[in-house]
């Protein structure tokens, strides 16, 4: 579903407008995001995932799920590494 910039900023949280704008520009340049500017006053711009972006989202979602499912083991490895370095 298309989203406006302000909707994306609220959903992401903790990111500056500048960083979000740069990230969206890069994702658009890479073919993951479609930016549509409607010629109205005030300007109305919406962003949506391209088919390539939708494919990537499936993989990112799966990776996030895997990380969340393995977080105790990941954190345990980090603690062990820090103990060895000390």
Residue, then its C-alpha position, 0 to 999 in steps of 0.5 A: x500500500x502506498x504511504x506518505x513521507x510522514x506516515x513512513x517517518x512515524x512508522x520507522x521512528x527515531x530517524x531524522x527526516x534527512x536520513x529517511x529522505x536519503x534512504x528513500x532516494x537510494x531505495x528508489x535508485x536501486x529499484x525497490x521503491x516507487x515514488x509518485x509525486x502528484x501535481x497538486x498544491x500542497x505537493x502530495x508524494x506517495x511511496x510504495x514497494x516495487x515488485x523487486x522491493x516486495x520480493x526483498x521485503x519477504x527475505x528481510x522479514x524472514x531474516x528478522x524473524x530468524x534473528x528474533x528466534x535466535x536472539x538468546x543464542x546470538x546474545x550468548x555468543x556476544x557475551x562469551x566473546x566479550x568474556x574472552x576478550x577481557 
